[in-house]
């Protein structure tokens, strides 16, 4: 029944039976009801409460000129006035179709133009319409699209690409889809959550389509990203009701953190995380709350949803804080609630009988429990270990005996290796599992899990390398040579694995890199491999593997398309100087000259300076602080670099980095075409036995290695020695570790030999 008889008799649009009514906000529904009352001539029955109390359905004191609720909340208190007779006559003589149209517009059933207007014809290019498969203008409006199929596509894009990332899998898919079909979304889940989900889905649809566009078509796209208005609407509604937080608003807030990080809204995310933590504390969601003895399935599922919300906020907070205690909400404590159950149990409304707790796993059960954990729980464990690593390397304890089995350093390594070696086989990056993971919408999350594990291991052990002068690094001065060698080999092994994983993902699907951590892992992996090859092992085999891995990582970073136009350039700024200084000058020159890349040599940092808690320039907190400073100074600029040059040109790859077939290296001189894309055939989670006993390769004071643009003397090509590179790394440790406003004065990229 599309409309009720009373609305047909009055000639107004009936919102009650519309399939789009789940997208109508309270204020819009109230406006629709006001039109119906006005057409029926009974509006005077509702006079009494002020507009604010009436729209929010709160009891009004009806005191004039302002009610008590509006006074306490500093709201404009306006009482409805009786319309004059002339307005009533005009309203009564208005055609029914006109009244129905205005009612539908007020109810949000028609698409309205966004505040960021689009020029006519910007989306009329046939190539754009073919690539997007949808009218993108319908995704740039203030309200959700009217088309039910398009709304389903937005929701499915969220579940397929974002649902499993960073533990934000707290929406129960069967229940949500049932509410969507029965038009009860606004009542069951709240409007902000739906808008946040669709904003993330629209973003994925938009950037997936841009991969199919060539340079001119990509350049012609408007600067607006579809879904921005929806995320803004959800944010305003959540913060408007922050005095009375609900579970639904917490879910929407966590999704807005994910969206904000993708849009470089780091200051907003930093503040949202504090709100989420306080709201969780108010609602007691992070404390043990026994269920009734005879609880229903609905009660059990609600408790699981609440637990997942807490862990999602815990993970996002841990990643954003980077181990800086002042920036952490949970600091050194963990929620005393069960870890997320398996997705199979969650989707079928059957919870696991044996709950697992993070504190128990950290104490003793790491080796025995890992194989029983599902993806969300594994992400919680690895992010917790990353936080502990980032905290430990910031401890200035030169007398710490890091090599002893009882030390925190060795204990964390043991836990990381237990996680590494006991990961369930269903999460291996093998040919058999990749397609299954993609069908389940888990591909990006599983790739992120692998990258997290490897990155956490080399983040801890990199302090054994020259130049990475974290506060804990001096503790290695008195460490046995065997332990030092083992840590260096372990560091390089896992840094190289990051390149293998990137190579696997590039040859399979762009969905493999949905998580925001992927480029960060690539950058840090490249730095570690460059320093290791220059200062530890300069054997021909290691140099060649390192060279291939650098090319792989740089091509991946240059192909990033969904982090802003300047992102590729900003990510590789810290790599190019290291390639110049540590024996890979030919790679740096070919990326700058052969490929026509104008990349300024920027003092990119590895771990930042002490006054900002040793955070890199890419860290969320530093970027948020920089954005806030720019906003206060009126610049309004948007950057992810701490340097002065914030207007780097867009790096446009000549073609997509995702290939269907391996590329023939001998087909040309273009460096991009020489990217090795053969899928590695390594056991995904086996530690090479030789790592445990590998000894430090004997250093050669002068190795002759053929390399482009190396200084030629007397017809011979000379390469600096390992000792020269170690001295160079030590002398530029301020650049590598703490960060500098300017490059060291002694660095001259036209000179091939480092000092000493």
PLY file of the C-alpha trace (Angstrom):
ply
format ascii 1.0
element vertex 756
property float x
property float y
property float z
element edge 755
property int vertex1
property int vertex2
end_header
0.00 0.00 0.00
1.99 3.09 -1.16
-0.10 5.74 0.65
-2.78 5.85 3.33
-6.29 7.09 2.54
-6.08 10.17 4.75
-3.02 11.50 2.95
-4.66 10.81 -0.41
-7.75 12.68 0.73
-5.68 15.64 1.94
-3.50 15.64 -1.15
-0.15 15.36 0.63
2.72 12.93 0.30
2.53 10.03 2.75
5.98 9.17 4.21
4.79 6.24 6.32
4.74 3.60 3.59
7.68 4.80 1.50
10.51 2.26 1.14
12.91 5.19 1.56
11.48 6.20 4.93
14.37 4.60 6.80
16.61 7.44 5.58
14.39 10.22 6.97
15.82 12.03 9.98
13.68 13.07 12.93
13.57 16.70 11.85
12.65 15.82 8.28
9.92 13.43 9.43
8.63 16.14 11.74
8.49 18.60 8.83
6.57 16.04 6.78
4.14 15.56 9.66
3.73 19.33 10.01
2.70 19.54 6.36
0.10 16.84 6.92
-1.28 18.56 10.01
-1.36 21.90 8.19
-3.23 20.40 5.23
-5.72 18.80 7.64
-6.25 22.10 9.46
-5.38 20.68 12.88
-1.99 22.29 13.46
-3.23 24.17 16.52
-3.44 20.87 18.41
0.35 20.73 18.51
1.03 24.27 19.69
2.55 24.42 23.17
6.13 23.07 23.13
8.94 25.00 21.52
10.36 23.89 18.19
13.56 22.39 19.69
11.76 20.27 22.30
9.12 19.19 19.80
11.65 18.10 17.17
13.74 16.17 19.72
10.66 14.74 21.47
11.66 16.10 24.88
9.28 17.45 27.52
9.10 21.25 27.29
8.51 23.53 30.31
6.65 25.93 27.91
8.02 28.96 29.74
8.33 32.19 27.77
10.40 33.59 26.20
12.68 30.50 26.54
12.05 27.10 28.06
14.43 25.65 30.64
15.89 22.98 28.34
16.88 25.54 25.69
18.39 27.83 28.33
20.56 25.02 29.76
21.72 23.92 26.32
22.13 27.40 24.87
19.66 26.62 22.10
17.48 29.12 20.26
14.02 28.74 21.76
11.31 29.49 19.23
7.61 28.82 19.78
5.46 28.14 16.72
3.20 31.00 15.79
-0.25 30.50 14.32
-0.13 31.07 10.53
-2.22 33.99 9.33
-5.36 33.39 7.35
-3.79 34.49 4.06
-1.09 31.77 4.39
-3.75 29.19 5.29
-5.78 30.11 2.20
-2.69 29.87 -0.03
-1.82 26.51 1.49
-5.35 25.18 1.04
-5.42 26.21 -2.62
-1.98 24.77 -3.42
-2.16 21.85 -5.90
-1.85 18.42 -4.35
1.10 17.50 -6.55
3.00 20.58 -5.39
2.34 19.79 -1.74
3.44 16.21 -2.26
6.66 17.32 -3.95
7.57 19.74 -1.16
6.81 17.08 1.43
9.04 14.54 -0.32
11.87 17.05 -0.57
11.57 17.87 3.11
11.64 14.18 3.95
14.92 13.69 2.11
13.46 11.41 -0.56
14.85 13.50 -3.40
18.50 14.24 -4.02
19.50 17.79 -3.24
22.64 19.52 -4.40
25.60 19.45 -2.06
27.01 22.62 -0.60
30.04 21.96 -2.81
28.45 22.66 -6.16
29.53 20.75 -9.24
30.06 22.39 -12.58
27.67 21.29 -15.28
29.23 18.70 -17.53
31.96 17.51 -15.16
30.48 14.02 -15.06
29.13 13.86 -18.62
32.24 12.28 -20.13
31.18 8.84 -21.49
34.44 7.35 -20.23
33.60 8.46 -16.71
30.08 7.09 -16.85
31.39 3.78 -18.17
34.10 3.54 -15.49
31.86 4.41 -12.55
28.82 2.51 -13.72
26.70 5.01 -11.81
25.87 8.68 -11.90
28.45 10.00 -9.46
26.43 13.17 -8.91
23.96 11.07 -6.95
26.79 10.24 -4.50
27.70 13.90 -3.92
24.42 15.04 -2.39
23.54 15.87 1.21
21.11 12.96 1.49
21.41 9.33 0.47
20.31 8.44 -3.06
16.70 7.51 -3.68
17.53 4.47 -5.80
17.29 1.36 -3.62
19.72 -0.59 -5.78
22.37 2.10 -5.45
21.95 2.15 -1.69
22.45 -1.60 -1.62
25.59 -1.17 -3.69
26.97 1.36 -1.21
26.28 -0.90 1.76
27.74 -3.93 -0.01
30.87 -1.93 -0.88
31.31 -1.20 2.82
30.92 -4.85 3.84
33.22 -5.98 1.04
36.04 -3.49 1.64
35.89 -1.86 5.08
33.97 -4.22 7.36
36.97 -6.33 8.43
39.60 -3.57 8.56
40.89 -2.54 11.99
38.26 -4.59 13.84
35.32 -2.42 12.77
33.33 -5.58 12.06
30.78 -4.78 14.78
27.78 -4.49 12.44
25.90 -7.78 12.28
25.46 -8.25 8.50
22.30 -10.44 8.51
20.44 -8.18 10.94
21.54 -5.03 9.18
20.48 -6.23 5.73
17.14 -7.35 7.12
16.57 -3.87 8.59
17.59 -2.30 5.29
15.06 -4.34 3.37
12.29 -3.77 5.91
12.92 0.00 5.99
13.68 0.14 9.74
17.34 1.17 9.56
16.89 4.56 11.21
15.04 2.98 14.13
17.29 -0.07 14.56
20.74 1.38 13.87
20.38 5.14 13.70
20.85 7.45 10.78
24.51 8.41 11.52
25.70 4.80 11.25
24.01 4.33 7.88
25.44 7.57 6.54
28.95 6.67 7.74
28.77 3.22 6.14
27.57 4.65 2.84
30.29 7.32 2.92
32.96 4.64 3.14
31.24 2.58 0.46
31.01 5.58 -1.89
34.70 6.27 -1.40
35.63 2.73 -2.42
33.36 2.87 -5.48
34.84 6.20 -6.54
38.51 5.29 -6.25
38.03 1.84 -7.78
36.59 3.55 -10.83
39.49 5.99 -11.11
41.88 3.08 -11.68
40.25 2.52 -15.07
40.69 6.13 -16.18
43.59 7.52 -18.16
45.46 10.70 -17.23
43.21 13.34 -18.87
39.99 11.78 -17.60
41.44 11.50 -14.11
42.54 15.12 -14.18
39.04 16.22 -15.19
37.45 14.80 -12.05
36.06 17.32 -9.55
37.96 17.73 -6.30
34.98 16.58 -4.25
35.06 12.93 -3.15
31.65 11.22 -3.12
30.34 10.59 0.38
31.97 13.59 2.05
28.64 15.28 2.75
27.28 12.06 4.27
30.24 11.70 6.64
29.86 15.34 7.64
26.17 14.84 8.33
26.86 11.79 10.50
29.55 13.68 12.42
27.25 16.61 13.19
24.49 14.34 14.46
26.86 12.33 16.67
28.49 15.34 18.25
25.10 16.98 18.64
24.01 14.07 20.85
27.35 13.47 22.58
25.78 14.27 25.96
23.70 11.09 25.64
25.88 8.51 23.84
24.34 5.34 22.47
25.81 2.12 21.14
24.62 3.08 17.66
26.45 6.40 17.84
29.61 4.66 19.06
29.49 2.42 16.00
29.10 5.44 13.73
31.91 7.25 15.55
34.35 4.37 15.00
33.50 4.35 11.29
34.02 8.10 11.12
37.51 7.59 12.57
38.28 5.23 9.71
36.83 7.69 7.22
38.64 10.64 8.79
42.03 8.92 8.58
41.44 8.30 4.87
40.57 11.97 4.37
43.56 13.21 6.43
41.24 14.59 9.13
43.68 13.62 11.87
42.75 16.34 14.36
39.11 15.25 14.16
40.07 11.59 14.67
42.22 12.45 17.69
39.25 14.18 19.33
36.73 11.53 18.29
38.84 8.80 19.91
38.70 10.63 23.23
34.91 10.93 22.94
34.58 7.22 22.12
36.73 6.21 25.08
34.76 8.36 27.52
31.45 7.15 26.13
32.57 3.52 26.49
33.49 4.22 30.10
30.12 5.87 30.78
28.28 2.90 29.29
30.56 0.41 31.13
31.21 -1.45 27.91
34.85 -2.20 28.80
34.01 -3.93 32.08
32.84 -7.50 32.83
29.05 -7.63 32.76
27.68 -11.14 33.28
24.73 -12.07 31.14
21.54 -13.41 32.74
21.41 -17.16 33.33
18.71 -17.62 30.72
19.65 -14.92 28.27
18.22 -14.84 24.78
20.14 -15.03 21.52
19.43 -11.35 20.96
21.03 -10.47 24.30
24.12 -12.53 23.52
24.51 -10.92 20.11
24.06 -7.45 21.57
26.84 -8.15 24.07
29.12 -9.37 21.26
28.39 -6.21 19.27
29.28 -4.08 22.29
32.52 -6.00 22.84
33.48 -5.52 19.20
32.86 -1.79 19.45
35.28 -1.58 22.38
37.98 -3.55 20.57
37.57 -1.47 17.40
38.13 1.73 19.38
41.04 0.08 21.21
42.74 -0.85 17.94
42.19 2.53 16.26
43.46 4.33 19.36
46.56 2.13 19.55
47.46 2.70 15.92
46.85 6.44 16.09
48.87 6.88 19.31
51.94 4.94 18.06
52.84 3.95 21.59
52.98 7.52 22.96
51.45 7.26 26.42
50.28 10.87 26.47
48.28 10.29 23.31
46.72 6.96 24.33
43.27 6.60 25.82
43.74 3.11 27.25
47.42 3.69 28.13
48.83 0.47 29.66
45.55 -1.21 30.55
43.42 -3.39 28.31
39.64 -3.94 28.34
38.70 -6.85 30.58
36.19 -8.29 28.11
36.36 -11.28 25.74
38.07 -10.86 22.39
35.81 -10.90 19.31
34.47 -14.34 18.52
34.83 -15.90 15.08
32.93 -14.32 12.20
31.21 -17.62 11.47
29.75 -17.66 14.97
28.90 -13.97 14.82
27.12 -14.15 11.47
25.11 -17.20 12.53
24.29 -15.77 15.98
26.17 -18.54 17.80
28.81 -17.33 20.21
31.87 -19.36 21.16
31.66 -21.31 24.40
35.29 -20.57 25.31
36.00 -16.82 25.46
39.58 -15.59 25.16
40.97 -12.57 26.99
43.85 -10.43 25.81
45.46 -10.24 29.27
45.55 -14.05 29.51
47.08 -14.40 26.06
49.80 -11.87 26.89
50.69 -13.65 30.13
51.07 -17.26 29.05
48.78 -18.51 26.29
50.35 -16.95 23.19
51.66 -20.24 21.81
48.51 -22.28 22.43
45.68 -19.85 21.70
46.75 -18.09 18.47
45.55 -20.93 16.24
42.05 -20.64 17.76
41.65 -16.90 17.19
39.77 -15.32 14.32
40.87 -12.36 12.22
39.48 -9.60 14.46
41.03 -11.09 17.60
44.39 -11.55 15.84
44.38 -7.90 14.82
43.81 -6.90 18.44
46.77 -9.04 19.57
49.19 -7.73 16.95
48.21 -4.07 17.50
48.72 -4.56 21.23
52.20 -5.97 20.54
52.95 -3.04 18.27
52.01 -0.61 21.04
54.35 -2.41 23.45
57.17 -2.29 20.89
56.71 1.42 20.27
56.73 2.04 24.02
59.81 -0.10 24.64
62.09 1.47 22.02
61.35 4.90 23.54
62.80 3.82 26.89
66.27 5.21 27.52
67.88 2.26 29.31
71.46 1.85 28.07
72.22 -0.69 30.83
69.27 -2.93 29.94
70.50 -6.44 29.14
68.31 -6.83 26.10
69.86 -10.18 25.19
68.76 -12.00 28.34
65.75 -14.29 28.05
64.04 -12.52 30.94
64.22 -9.09 29.28
61.13 -7.40 27.89
62.92 -7.15 24.53
63.35 -10.92 24.15
59.92 -11.59 25.63
58.23 -9.46 22.96
60.26 -11.16 20.23
59.14 -14.56 21.53
55.50 -13.45 21.48
55.86 -12.06 17.96
57.45 -15.25 16.71
54.73 -17.33 18.39
52.12 -15.25 16.59
54.10 -15.50 13.34
54.52 -19.29 13.47
51.05 -20.25 14.73
48.82 -18.17 12.48
45.85 -20.25 11.19
46.38 -21.63 7.70
43.18 -20.00 6.43
45.02 -16.66 6.61
48.07 -17.72 4.58
48.68 -15.74 1.42
48.58 -18.75 -0.85
46.92 -19.16 -4.23
44.25 -21.35 -2.69
43.25 -18.86 0.01
43.51 -15.53 -1.84
40.31 -16.00 -3.84
38.43 -17.28 -0.80
39.55 -14.26 1.25
38.51 -11.92 -1.55
35.05 -13.47 -1.76
34.59 -13.03 1.99
35.64 -9.38 1.87
38.66 -10.15 4.08
41.50 -9.72 1.57
42.58 -6.24 2.68
42.37 -7.12 6.38
44.44 -10.30 5.99
47.12 -8.51 3.97
47.20 -5.85 6.67
47.57 -8.55 9.34
50.65 -9.93 7.54
52.16 -6.47 7.13
51.50 -5.63 10.78
53.25 -8.78 12.00
56.37 -8.23 9.90
56.48 -4.48 10.58
56.22 -4.92 14.34
59.17 -7.33 14.30
61.47 -5.05 12.29
60.25 -1.97 14.19
61.65 -3.57 17.34
64.86 -5.05 15.93
65.84 -2.09 13.70
67.50 -0.43 16.69
70.30 -2.97 16.17
71.17 -1.25 12.86
73.38 1.80 12.47
71.56 5.12 12.34
68.32 4.07 14.09
69.22 5.85 17.33
66.09 5.31 19.36
66.48 5.75 23.13
66.86 1.98 23.63
69.50 1.57 20.89
72.53 2.18 23.19
71.60 -1.04 25.02
73.09 -2.95 22.07
76.59 -1.59 22.69
77.26 -4.30 25.25
75.20 -7.05 23.60
76.97 -10.24 22.43
77.88 -10.17 18.74
75.79 -13.29 18.10
72.68 -11.60 19.50
73.36 -8.42 17.53
73.79 -10.43 14.34
70.61 -12.36 15.00
68.57 -9.17 15.54
69.97 -7.58 12.38
69.19 -10.68 10.31
65.73 -10.93 11.83
65.11 -7.27 11.04
66.14 -7.59 7.41
64.27 -10.89 6.94
60.91 -9.41 7.95
61.50 -6.14 6.13
62.11 -8.15 2.97
58.92 -10.12 3.59
56.96 -6.87 3.37
58.22 -6.44 -0.20
57.22 -10.03 -0.98
53.71 -9.40 0.33
53.43 -6.17 -1.67
54.57 -8.02 -4.77
51.94 -10.70 -4.18
49.16 -8.16 -3.70
50.14 -6.10 -6.73
49.85 -9.15 -8.95
46.49 -10.17 -7.49
44.12 -7.30 -6.69
44.13 -3.65 -5.55
41.78 -4.72 -2.76
44.81 -6.24 -1.04
45.91 -2.76 0.06
42.67 -1.36 1.47
44.20 -0.82 4.92
45.83 2.54 5.58
48.90 0.89 7.12
50.14 -0.60 3.82
52.13 2.43 2.55
53.59 3.03 6.02
54.87 -0.55 6.12
56.35 -0.15 2.64
58.22 3.05 3.58
59.74 1.69 6.78
60.58 -1.66 5.15
62.50 0.13 2.41
64.53 2.19 4.87
65.49 -0.88 6.88
66.58 -2.82 3.81
68.69 0.05 2.47
70.54 0.52 5.76
71.06 -3.23 6.22
72.47 -3.71 2.71
74.84 -0.79 3.18
76.06 -1.43 6.71
75.74 -5.17 7.38
75.75 -7.35 4.28
76.97 -6.09 0.90
77.08 -9.46 -0.79
75.95 -9.46 -4.45
72.90 -11.57 -3.62
71.73 -9.28 -0.81
72.30 -6.17 -2.93
70.30 -7.58 -5.83
67.39 -8.64 -3.62
67.43 -5.25 -1.93
67.48 -3.50 -5.30
64.46 -5.47 -6.52
62.60 -4.82 -3.27
63.27 -1.08 -3.41
61.87 -0.96 -6.94
58.83 -2.97 -5.89
58.12 -0.72 -2.91
58.63 2.51 -4.85
56.32 1.41 -7.65
53.71 0.48 -5.08
53.98 3.87 -3.36
53.82 5.73 -6.66
50.62 3.86 -7.55
48.69 4.89 -4.43
45.57 6.58 -5.79
43.18 7.01 -2.86
45.16 9.11 -0.39
45.25 12.45 -2.19
47.18 13.69 -5.18
50.33 14.52 -3.23
50.47 11.29 -1.24
52.77 9.29 -3.59
55.39 12.03 -3.61
55.19 12.53 0.14
55.60 8.83 0.87
58.81 8.40 -1.14
60.51 11.60 0.00
62.33 9.83 2.80
63.51 7.01 0.52
65.15 8.94 -2.32
67.86 10.56 -0.11
68.76 7.17 1.38
69.08 5.66 -2.10
71.44 8.50 -3.03
73.63 8.06 0.04
73.78 4.29 0.52
74.65 2.77 -2.83
71.40 2.87 -4.80
71.92 6.19 -6.51
70.98 4.75 -9.90
67.49 3.92 -8.61
67.04 7.41 -7.19
68.21 9.06 -10.40
66.07 6.91 -12.66
62.95 7.66 -10.64
63.74 11.35 -10.70
64.96 11.66 -14.28
64.08 8.66 -16.47
60.47 8.62 -15.26
60.29 12.41 -15.16
59.46 12.55 -11.45
60.07 15.89 -9.83
60.65 14.80 -6.25
62.11 17.41 -3.89
64.63 16.09 -1.43
62.64 16.55 1.75
63.98 15.88 5.25
61.55 13.04 5.85
61.92 11.44 9.25
62.00 7.94 10.60
60.93 8.53 14.17
60.64 12.25 14.72
62.04 14.43 17.47
61.72 14.09 21.27
59.44 17.12 21.56
56.80 15.28 19.52
57.41 11.92 21.25
59.68 10.55 18.49
56.84 10.35 15.96
57.50 10.41 12.24
56.10 13.13 10.02
53.55 10.61 8.73
52.19 9.85 12.21
48.54 10.75 12.75
49.17 12.92 15.83
51.81 15.07 14.13
49.68 15.47 11.02
46.69 16.44 13.16
48.75 18.99 15.10
50.09 20.44 11.84
46.62 20.69 10.33
45.29 22.40 13.44
48.18 24.87 13.40
47.56 25.63 9.73
43.85 26.13 10.36
44.55 28.52 13.22
47.03 30.49 11.13
44.49 30.74 8.33
46.51 28.80 5.77
44.01 25.97 5.55
46.62 23.89 3.74
46.42 20.13 3.67
49.66 18.20 3.87
51.22 15.11 5.33
54.74 16.46 5.37
56.58 18.55 7.90
58.61 20.26 5.20
58.00 23.67 3.68
57.27 22.38 0.20
53.63 21.35 0.43
52.71 21.74 -3.23
54.49 18.80 -4.76
53.25 17.82 -8.20
50.98 14.87 -8.62
52.81 11.69 -9.49
50.83 9.98 -12.22
51.83 6.43 -13.02
51.74 5.75 -16.73
49.67 2.66 -16.10
48.05 0.74 -13.32
50.44 -1.07 -10.98
48.19 -4.12 -10.96
49.06 -6.46 -13.79
47.46 -9.67 -14.90
50.69 -11.25 -16.13
54.35 -10.96 -15.18
56.28 -8.32 -17.09
59.30 -9.12 -19.19
62.25 -7.31 -17.69
64.13 -7.22 -20.94
61.46 -5.39 -22.90
62.85 -1.90 -22.34
64.79 0.51 -20.21
61.80 1.95 -18.35
62.32 1.23 -14.67
58.60 0.85 -14.03
58.38 -1.95 -16.57
61.20 -3.84 -14.87
59.25 -4.36 -11.66
59.53 -8.03 -10.68
55.97 -9.24 -10.29
56.37 -13.00 -10.14
54.42 -14.22 -7.16
56.82 -15.52 -4.49
56.57 -19.19 -3.61
57.57 -19.04 0.04
55.89 -20.64 3.04
53.86 -17.73 4.43
54.75 -18.33 8.03
58.01 -20.17 8.44
61.07 -18.58 9.94
64.11 -19.41 7.87
66.17 -21.85 9.96
69.38 -20.16 8.89
68.26 -16.97 10.65
68.75 -18.54 14.04
72.40 -19.38 13.37
73.42 -16.96 10.64
76.65 -15.18 11.39
77.61 -11.72 10.34
79.14 -11.77 6.88
82.79 -10.77 6.86
83.09 -7.12 5.92
85.20 -6.21 2.92
86.75 -2.78 3.37
86.29 -2.02 -0.31
83.91 -3.89 -2.59
83.77 -3.10 -6.28
80.11 -3.15 -7.29
78.97 -2.03 -10.76
76.40 0.73 -10.23
75.19 3.59 -12.40
76.58 7.07 -11.72
79.29 5.87 -9.32
82.48 7.91 -9.25
84.92 6.74 -11.88
88.59 6.99 -11.12
91.30 5.73 -13.48
88.75 3.76 -15.43
87.55 1.77 -12.42
84.22 1.95 -10.59
84.55 2.28 -6.84
81.98 1.72 -4.10
82.31 3.08 -0.53
83.16 0.45 2.05
80.81 -0.95 4.67
82.68 0.99 7.35
82.15 4.20 5.37
78.42 3.52 5.23
78.26 2.76 8.96
79.98 6.04 9.72
77.60 7.84 7.35
74.57 6.29 9.05
75.90 7.19 12.51
76.67 10.76 11.51
73.21 11.23 9.99
71.38 9.48 12.84
69.71 12.79 13.64
68.15 12.67 10.17
67.27 8.98 10.45
65.95 9.03 13.99
64.97 12.38 15.44
64.32 14.39 12.30
65.73 17.71 11.21
64.40 20.86 9.67
67.21 20.76 7.13
69.46 18.11 5.67
72.96 17.85 7.22
75.32 20.40 5.70
77.85 17.79 4.68
75.34 15.96 2.46
76.08 16.75 -1.17
74.16 14.62 -3.65
76.63 15.48 -6.41
79.39 13.83 -4.37
79.44 10.05 -4.50
81.56 9.42 -1.41
80.21 9.87 2.12
82.41 11.55 4.72
85.24 9.55 6.24
0 1
1 2
2 3
3 4
4 5
5 6
6 7
7 8
8 9
9 10
10 11
11 12
12 13
13 14
14 15
15 16
16 17
17 18
18 19
19 20
20 21
21 22
22 23
23 24
24 25
25 26
26 27
27 28
28 29
29 30
30 31
31 32
32 33
33 34
34 35
35 36
36 37
37 38
38 39
39 40
40 41
41 42
42 43
43 44
44 45
45 46
46 47
47 48
48 49
49 50
50 51
51 52
52 53
53 54
54 55
55 56
56 57
57 58
58 59
59 60
60 61
61 62
62 63
63 64
64 65
65 66
66 67
67 68
68 69
69 70
70 71
71 72
72 73
73 74
74 75
75 76
76 77
77 78
78 79
79 80
80 81
81 82
82 83
83 84
84 85
85 86
86 87
87 88
88 89
89 90
90 91
91 92
92 93
93 94
94 95
95 96
96 97
97 98
98 99
99 100
100 101
101 102
102 103
103 104
104 105
105 106
106 107
107 108
108 109
109 110
110 111
111 112
112 113
113 114
114 115
115 116
116 117
117 118
118 119
119 120
120 121
121 122
122 123
123 124
124 125
125 126
126 127
127 128
128 129
129 130
130 131
131 132
132 133
133 134
134 135
135 136
136 137
137 138
138 139
139 140
140 141
141 142
142 143
143 144
144 145
145 146
146 147
147 148
148 149
149 150
150 151
151 152
152 153
153 154
154 155
155 156
156 157
157 158
158 159
159 160
160 161
161 162
162 163
163 164
164 165
165 166
166 167
167 168
168 169
169 170
170 171
171 172
172 173
173 174
174 175
175 176
176 177
177 178
178 179
179 180
180 181
181 182
182 183
183 184
184 185
185 186
186 187
187 188
188 189
189 190
190 191
191 192
192 193
193 194
194 195
195 196
196 197
197 198
198 199
199 200
200 201
201 202
202 203
203 204
204 205
205 206
206 207
207 208
208 209
209 210
210 211
211 212
212 213
213 214
214 215
215 216
216 217
217 218
218 219
219 220
220 221
221 222
222 223
223 224
224 225
225 226
226 227
227 228
228 229
229 230
230 231
231 232
232 233
233 234
234 235
235 236
236 237
237 238
238 239
239 240
240 241
241 242
242 243
243 244
244 245
245 246
246 247
247 248
248 249
249 250
250 251
251 252
252 253
253 254
254 255
255 256
256 257
257 258
258 259
259 260
260 261
261 262
262 263
263 264
264 265
265 266
266 267
267 268
268 269
269 270
270 271
271 272
272 273
273 274
274 275
275 276
276 277
277 278
278 279
279 280
280 281
281 282
282 283
283 284
284 285
285 286
286 287
287 288
288 289
289 290
290 291
291 292
292 293
293 294
294 295
295 296
296 297
297 298
298 299
299 300
300 301
301 302
302 303
303 304
304 305
305 306
306 307
307 308
308 309
309 310
310 311
311 312
312 313
313 314
314 315
315 316
316 317
317 318
318 319
319 320
320 321
321 322
322 323
323 324
324 325
325 326
326 327
327 328
328 329
329 330
330 331
331 332
332 333
333 334
334 335
335 336
336 337
337 338
338 339
339 340
340 341
341 342
342 343
343 344
344 345
345 346
346 347
347 348
348 349
349 350
350 351
351 352
352 353
353 354
354 355
355 356
356 357
357 358
358 359
359 360
360 361
361 362
362 363
363 364
364 365
365 366
366 367
367 368
368 369
369 370
370 371
371 372
372 373
373 374
374 375
375 376
376 377
377 378
378 379
379 380
380 381
381 382
382 383
383 384
384 385
385 386
386 387
387 388
388 389
389 390
390 391
391 392
392 393
393 394
394 395
395 396
396 397
397 398
398 399
399 400
400 401
401 402
402 403
403 404
404 405
405 406
406 407
407 408
408 409
409 410
410 411
411 412
412 413
413 414
414 415
415 416
416 417
417 418
418 419
419 420
420 421
421 422
422 423
423 424
424 425
425 426
426 427
427 428
428 429
429 430
430 431
431 432
432 433
433 434
434 435
435 436
436 437
437 438
438 439
439 440
440 441
441 442
442 443
443 444
444 445
445 446
446 447
447 448
448 449
449 450
450 451
451 452
452 453
453 454
454 455
455 456
456 457
457 458
458 459
459 460
460 461
461 462
462 463
463 464
464 465
465 466
466 467
467 468
468 469
469 470
470 471
471 472
472 473
473 474
474 475
475 476
476 477
477 478
478 479
479 480
480 481
481 482
482 483
483 484
484 485
485 486
486 487
487 488
488 489
489 490
490 491
491 492
492 493
493 494
494 495
495 496
496 497
497 498
498 499
499 500
500 501
501 502
502 503
503 504
504 505
505 506
506 507
507 508
508 509
509 510
510 511
511 512
512 513
513 514
514 515
515 516
516 517
517 518
518 519
519 520
520 521
521 522
522 523
523 524
524 525
525 526
526 527
527 528
528 529
529 530
530 531
531 532
532 533
533 534
534 535
535 536
536 537
537 538
538 539
539 540
540 541
541 542
542 543
543 544
544 545
545 546
546 547
547 548
548 549
549 550
550 551
551 552
552 553
553 554
554 555
555 556
556 557
557 558
558 559
559 560
560 561
561 562
562 563
563 564
564 565
565 566
566 567
567 568
568 569
569 570
570 571
571 572
572 573
573 574
574 575
575 576
576 577
577 578
578 579
579 580
580 581
581 582
582 583
583 584
584 585
585 586
586 587
587 588
588 589
589 590
590 591
591 592
592 593
593 594
594 595
595 596
596 597
597 598
598 599
599 600
600 601
601 602
602 603
603 604
604 605
605 606
606 607
607 608
608 609
609 610
610 611
611 612
612 613
613 614
614 615
615 616
616 617
617 618
618 619
619 620
620 621
621 622
622 623
623 624
624 625
625 626
626 627
627 628
628 629
629 630
630 631
631 632
632 633
633 634
634 635
635 636
636 637
637 638
638 639
639 640
640 641
641 642
642 643
643 644
644 645
645 646
646 647
647 648
648 649
649 650
650 651
651 652
652 653
653 654
654 655
655 656
656 657
657 658
658 659
659 660
660 661
661 662
662 663
663 664
664 665
665 666
666 667
667 668
668 669
669 670
670 671
671 672
672 673
673 674
674 675
675 676
676 677
677 678
678 679
679 680
680 681
681 682
682 683
683 684
684 685
685 686
686 687
687 688
688 689
689 690
690 691
691 692
692 693
693 694
694 695
695 696
696 697
697 698
698 699
699 700
700 701
701 702
702 703
703 704
704 705
705 706
706 707
707 708
708 709
709 710
710 711
711 712
712 713
713 714
714 715
715 716
716 717
717 718
718 719
719 720
720 721
721 722
722 723
723 724
724 725
725 726
726 727
727 728
728 729
729 730
730 731
731 732
732 733
733 734
734 735
735 736
736 737
737 738
738 739
739 740
740 741
741 742
742 743
743 744
744 745
745 746
746 747
747 748
748 749
749 750
750 751
751 752
752 753
753 754
754 755
